[in-house]
Amino acid sequence: MSAPADKKSAPVTESIGATADLGSKQAKTSRPVVVWAIVGGLILAFQIYIWVSWAVGPHFERVPTGPSDPPTWMKIILGTWTTVILAGWPVGIWWFIVRPWRRERRITLDGMLLVACGLLFFQDPLLNYFNTWSTYNTWMFNRGSWVAEIPGWRSYAEPGAMMAEPLLMNAAGYSYGVLLCTILGCFVMRQAKKKWPNINNYGLIGILIVWTFFFDLVIEGLFLMPMGLFTYPGAIQSLSINAGTYYQWPIYEGLMWGGVQAGLCALRYFTDDRGRTFVERGLERTGGGFVRQQTTRFLAIFAACSMFFFVCYNLPAQWFAMNADPWPEDIQKRSYFDMGVCGDGTDRPCPHPDMPIPGRDTVYIDTEGNVVIPDGVELPKIVPHERGN
């Protein structure tokens, strides 16, 4: 149930019961929102630092398409889809932020989620932290990505040869695109509640995960991937649909992203009688004016969204990356999918389970089978054992 200001504009939500009762004794003595906001502020500061370092550093460089040219139909679809996404961005800002503010002088939960989901774009390339197992189509506008600025990044990344984010599509797509999927998921939960009134919250979340899995299969596996936006070359093929093609879709992708989407939907759906999420408990006790309270509220919501993405997706993705299958020929032969990190035109074979996982500034085996020691890298010395007299 929502805030009392305007019942027509309030989101339809489900109370999570006593655990979210802001009038309870626990809420009067604790301010969980402050803890969440501190976490959100630290995450946001880190993202800004990494983005600035990338923008002023040597890795802010386009990853070229290479000798392969995408088919005309693929260019038309990608160009059209990018235009549609960009055109919808200002509409989303108007609908979820400007319009509610002009009508009610308030910032809605959906307005907060619009910005928070957009900032999740930062985590998009983190699935390749230890090993490159996902790539984007470099025909699309890109300036590489910020991955090389992230502390401890292991996958190969050099200016002009690295994970290439399609900035024009993804920045806007993560913002209102993920929010619209979240709103749709909440609709599915409401319909399930109508059909099965006695279903508990765990049952609702279970239904949501099943829904998001099949939704991701349709959107990614049957649309975005065949149209050539991105690939999963390192997908475990025995666990993939259309295995061996450039649009092979690992079923665990649907489970991981389904977990993220389920978390976002639950955050929006399960609110208290004031329309507040579980991370906003104690907001009325934080003090300060409107700006301070709304900043605290946003940072708390952003922290929760970031946690869902990191825990449900990027953490398990590292295990799948470390156990990736060989890259299919259907991907390796298309230079616009290789991002210059391996294959034809380089001296580095693409990741293969029979080979050591290549990293930045590490010894590697080239395409001729030779061990290559990069400049400045020394092999570790053998320390002889102590011997008895």
Summary of the structure (lengths in Angstrom):
residues: 389
radius of gyration: 23.4
end to end distance: 81.7
largest distance: 89.5
contacts: 1262
relative contact order: 0.17
helix: 54%
strand: 5%
